Amino acid sequence: MSAAAGTTNQAPETGTAAPAAAKQRWSGLRRVVAQPKGLVGLTLVVLYLLLAIFGPLLAPHDPFRQDFAATLKAPSAAHWFGTDQLGRDVFSRVLIGARATLGVGVGGVTFAFLFGVPLGVLAAWRRGWIDALVMRVIDVMLSFPDIVFALAIVAVLGASTQNVIIAVGVVSVPIFARTARAVTLSILAEPYIEGSASLGASPKRIILRHVLPNISGTLLTLSTLLFASTLLSASGLGFLGLGTQPPNPEWGTMLGESRSYIRSNPYLATFPGLFLAGSALAFNLLGDALRTIYDPASRHAVRKRPWLGALRRKARPASRDAKPEATTGPAPAVSVRDLRLAFRAGSGLLEVVRAVDLDIQPGRTLAVVGESGSGKTTLLRAIATLANPEQVAVTGGTILIGGESAIDLTPSAMMDLRRRKIGVVFQDAASALNPVLTIGAQIAEAVRIGTDLDAAAVRQRCAELLSDVGISDPERRLAMYPHQFSGGMKQRIVIAIALAQDPQLLLADEPTSALDVTIQQQILALLGDIQRKRGMAVLIVTHDLNLVARFADDVAVMYAGAIVEHGAVAQVLDSPRHPYTQALRAAIPGGAGRRGKPLDAIGGEPPMVGMLPAGCAFRPRCQRTHGRPECGRAEPPAEMVAGRKVACFFAQEGLS
Amino acid sequence: MFITRRLAMAVPTLLVVSVLVFFFMDMIPGDPAQMLAGPSATNEEIDVIRDALGLNQPLLTRYGLFIKGLWDPSVATSFLTHRPVALELAERLPNTLIVAIGGLVLGLILGVISGVVCALRQGGVAEAGITVLTLTGISMPIYWLGLLCIWLFAVHLRWLPAAGASTPAHFVLPILVIATRPTAMFSRLITANLLETMGKDYLDTARAKGLSETRVIVFHALRNSLVAAVSVAGVQFGGMLGGSVITETVFGIPGVGRLLVEAVTRSDYPVIQYTILMFAIFFVLINLATDLLTQWLDPRTREARTT
């Protein structure tokens, strides 16, 4: 069930992977209409095009007939948009003007497309001197402000509708050429193109079959957006009196004429401008909608909800009746009781962390292990108070850090808690450091907050932190930027930042999975060393059992958001009691320092969040259940078995 | 080192630009000397003018003269006013620059604020409002918006003067109007950029330090968007200098753009040539400055880059 759901819910995210088919074009249209701005834009564009085609037929008056008895009249029943300085009907002139105005836009974009695209494709295809020449020409053409360039062309050719089309077209040629060149280059670099070429496909065939269909989306987007700006520049020339010549109506020209009467008759400027702005808006809306579909870079602009597509079913309502157990002895560095976390999805809450209990005493290390999607990272982020409240809801339970609650805090209390007690080390050190700030600035920021050290003392402390994490020559390195360090060094810097405020709890989210094996060892040794010196509690999230064996004191195995086995590392890993832990353990060749891939060896797939099977979540993949009804009836509670907590009805089985 | 290479790259571009602008003169249908002399001039008069303009000299010499006109005002004079083109330009340039720089700065401020609001309040009323406004902003013909503003603020409310450039108040409307496009551009850019940045781990690193959300956004997220904003600012500034041909017509500002439009309508070729050349030089310099600033702001590209 879960496996099937996993495949059906995967939306195809192929941007340039396959050549476009006719079917895909219709799906493009459907995706445009699915967006509100796409629907509005497309409707308006169609209306405007209809206006350009049928406008002259609809005009109630002769747009050229002058009537000096009725000049500069306000809108009335006879003249809906009023009359102009020569007594002509403005409504009729606007309708007729649509053809000239939009025609200039269409003509200009077509001109630019026909010259620019072949030029760009040619440059990308032939490379060498042709490419160099085209790029230089583009450089030169882009050295003129576009409207000034168009103005210069009109100055040479004379003012007329046709010359305006040429002028605004020429101005857009370099934009088309540059874009076509860039996208063609990226398509040509795709492995499947190289594949076709090596199979002996002719250049013409590659261009026609592979390149053009794949760049068409980008070019369509660009054409639409350029249409809007071309329309505005062309009408701008008209406004300056250099476009369509009177008495022919064009919206820009009409605006230019209305300028002299803005004091006495503002209506004259209102309507042509409204139509002009509306048409530019229509094309911009449509272009924007197209861009979200065809431009991979702008996909970021669309709100990302990665799990939305994959997760559908509503989570079961979670109770909020947390009962913290009375604890005795020293307060643990972190204490989590019955914690429930849920993703906020469109359809409701999807529970990802289900009734998790854990404690870490100062100086101890707890490793949380589990497959991707088991909820371990969400758990860590919630403890770090870094879970985004817009995405993750705490639906029950408590988190105490050094005895203080980490849930439902005011912003200032949360900042205070983060500053005093928590340090976080992320999986990917490269993205955990701000690329545009020196590492000195980034460490100093952590050192400075909440203290009143002077600049020299802050610098001194930063240097100490760097040497604590084993970075030599710290004074000089403080002035360097993240990209100047290797991956292992970056992770050391991230650790230095985490340590800057002497945290009681260090949270590490797969701190070594992005590093190569030797560096992993160094980073782990460093973390262990620092922990011993400072007596911090460490919570480390990982899927690497070898790491757990060497580094952690305790281990909690997570499956589908719940802890299924939790105890001392020696006990849990040497003689696992939960069938999932056993499967994980069996998937790794003991002691052979390579990272195993437990997923491959465990049958079935991890369940989708919010689509858990009834009863024990592991039941569909379990080797031990043998279809016994208990497993399907209820979720097994965690009980003490052989010195650790196990959530399995049959944990005693096979116990010697 | 990068600076020198980048400067060296700009020189050939400028050279080609100057050649292109120069040849506009030759491409123009008709004889400039005849146009200058007027319809009633005799052939001798035209020859004298032709000689004075250097039109009888070989092509290369004329190009040399054209280039010489860049620093020697006596070579290049307006057909219309017979004053040095350099003087005409110098008188009008401040007006153009005030409007363009004012519009850019205002657009940058408003755009960044609305972009941040839009990114932080996703899905809310503010986001919807700002999205509609920015799309309208980039679709708005500024000559129409200008006319509407003149009607509202100058004619109807009588708060501001309608046309001219004699007092600071004259610049308020043009700057407000010209700022719409950069505001919309910056707003969209900052929103897209921030949304992309918001998911980055380094913001969580900053939050984990106990920094306030404001500081996280301003110092870490926005700092990264700045690089992109600077390159857009360069393009927008160039666009606004070019757009001055329209703005200055709408608001009747005696600036370089207005000068160019008048020169085009009256076929004052030396003015057209040198004005366009000046715009092109400005454009190349702005691109150069933008490139250098982007380089400097982004440490990743600060070292040897190979383009």
Chai-1 contact restraints between the chains, C-beta under 6 A:
chainA,res_idxA,chainB,res_idxB,connection_type,confidence,min_distance_angstrom,max_distance_angstrom,comment,restraint_id
A,D139,B,T13,contact,1.0,0.0,6.0,A-B,restraint_1
A,V140,B,T13,contact,1.0,0.0,6.0,A-B,restraint_2
A,V140,B,V16,contact,1.0,0.0,6.0,A-B,restraint_3
A,V140,B,V17,contact,1.0,0.0,6.0,A-B,restraint_4
A,S143,B,T13,contact,1.0,0.0,6.0,A-B,restraint_5
A,S143,B,V17,contact,1.0,0.0,6.0,A-B,restraint_6
A,S143,B,A280,contact,1.0,0.0,6.0,A-B,restraint_7
A,S143,B,F283,contact,1.0,0.0,6.0,A-B,restraint_8
A,S143,B,V284,contact,1.0,0.0,6.0,A-B,restraint_9
A,F144,B,A280,contact,1.0,0.0,6.0,A-B,restraint_10
A,P145,B,G238,contact,1.0,0.0,6.0,A-B,restraint_11
A,P145,B,L241,contact,1.0,0.0,6.0,A-B,restraint_12
A,P145,B,G242,contact,1.0,0.0,6.0,A-B,restraint_13
A,P145,B,F279,contact,1.0,0.0,6.0,A-B,restraint_14
A,I147,B,G242,contact,1.0,0.0,6.0,A-B,restraint_15
A,I147,B,V245,contact,1.0,0.0,6.0,A-B,restraint_16
A,V148,B,G242,contact,1.0,0.0,6.0,A-B,restraint_17
A,V148,B,I276,contact,1.0,0.0,6.0,A-B,restraint_18
A,V148,B,F279,contact,1.0,0.0,6.0,A-B,restraint_19
A,L151,B,V264,contact,1.0,0.0,6.0,A-B,restraint_20
A,A152,B,I276,contact,1.0,0.0,6.0,A-B,restraint_21
A,A155,B,V264,contact,1.0,0.0,6.0,A-B,restraint_22
A,A155,B,I272,contact,1.0,0.0,6.0,A-B,restraint_23
A,V156,B,F24,contact,1.0,0.0,6.0,A-B,restraint_24
A,V156,B,M27,contact,1.0,0.0,6.0,A-B,restraint_25
A,V156,B,I28,contact,1.0,0.0,6.0,A-B,restraint_26
A,L232,B,P141,contact,1.0,0.0,6.0,A-B,restraint_27
A,G236,B,I246,contact,1.0,0.0,6.0,A-B,restraint_28
A,F239,B,Y143,contact,1.0,0.0,6.0,A-B,restraint_29
A,L240,B,T249,contact,1.0,0.0,6.0,A-B,restraint_30
A,L240,B,V261,contact,1.0,0.0,6.0,A-B,restraint_31
A,L255,B,Y143,contact,1.0,0.0,6.0,A-B,restraint_32
A,L255,B,W144,contact,1.0,0.0,6.0,A-B,restraint_33
A,I262,B,L147,contact,1.0,0.0,6.0,A-B,restraint_34
A,I262,B,I150,contact,1.0,0.0,6.0,A-B,restraint_35
A,I262,B,W151,contact,1.0,0.0,6.0,A-B,restraint_36
A,R263,B,V155,contact,1.0,0.0,6.0,A-B,restraint_37
A,P266,B,W151,contact,1.0,0.0,6.0,A-B,restraint_38
A,A269,B,L147,contact,1.0,0.0,6.0,A-B,restraint_39
A,G273,B,W144,contact,1.0,0.0,6.0,A-B,restraint_40
A,L276,B,P141,contact,1.0,0.0,6.0,A-B,restraint_41
A,A277,B,S139,contact,1.0,0.0,6.0,A-B,restraint_42
A,A277,B,M140,contact,1.0,0.0,6.0,A-B,restraint_43
A,A277,B,P141,contact,1.0,0.0,6.0,A-B,restraint_44
A,A280,B,S139,contact,1.0,0.0,6.0,A-B,restraint_45
A,L281,B,S139,contact,1.0,0.0,6.0,A-B,restraint_46
A,N284,B,L135,contact,1.0,0.0,6.0,A-B,restraint_47
A,N284,B,I138,contact,1.0,0.0,6.0,A-B,restraint_48
A,N284,B,S139,contact,1.0,0.0,6.0,A-B,restraint_49
A,H300,B,E196,contact,1.0,0.0,6.0,A-B,restraint_50
A,A301,B,A192,contact,1.0,0.0,6.0,A-B,restraint_51
A,R303,B,Q122,contact,1.0,0.0,6.0,A-B,restraint_52
A,L386,B,D204,contact,1.0,0.0,6.0,A-B,restraint_53
A,M415,B,G210,contact,1.0,0.0,6.0,A-B,restraint_54
A,R418,B,A208,contact,1.0,0.0,6.0,A-B,restraint_55
A,R418,B,G210,contact,1.0,0.0,6.0,A-B,restraint_56
A,R419,B,G210,contact,1.0,0.0,6.0,A-B,restraint_57
A,V424,B,A208,contact,1.0,0.0,6.0,A-B,restraint_58
A,F426,B,D201,contact,1.0,0.0,6.0,A-B,restraint_59
A,S431,B,K200,contact,1.0,0.0,6.0,A-B,restraint_60
A,S431,B,D201,contact,1.0,0.0,6.0,A-B,restraint_61
A,A432,B,D201,contact,1.0,0.0,6.0,A-B,restraint_62
A,A432,B,Y202,contact,1.0,0.0,6.0,A-B,restraint_63
A,A432,B,T205,contact,1.0,0.0,6.0,A-B,restraint_64
A,L433,B,Y202,contact,1.0,0.0,6.0,A-B,restraint_65
A,N434,B,Y202,contact,1.0,0.0,6.0,A-B,restraint_66
A,N434,B,H220,contact,1.0,0.0,6.0,A-B,restraint_67
A,P435,B,R300,contact,1.0,0.0,6.0,A-B,restraint_68
A,V436,B,R223,contact,1.0,0.0,6.0,A-B,restraint_69
A,V436,B,N224,contact,1.0,0.0,6.0,A-B,restraint_70
A,E445,B,K209,contact,1.0,0.0,6.0,A-B,restraint_71
A,A446,B,K209,contact,1.0,0.0,6.0,A-B,restraint_72
A,I449,B,G210,contact,1.0,0.0,6.0,A-B,restraint_73
A,Y481,B,P299,contact,1.0,0.0,6.0,A-B,restraint_74
A,H483,B,R300,contact,1.0,0.0,6.0,A-B,restraint_75
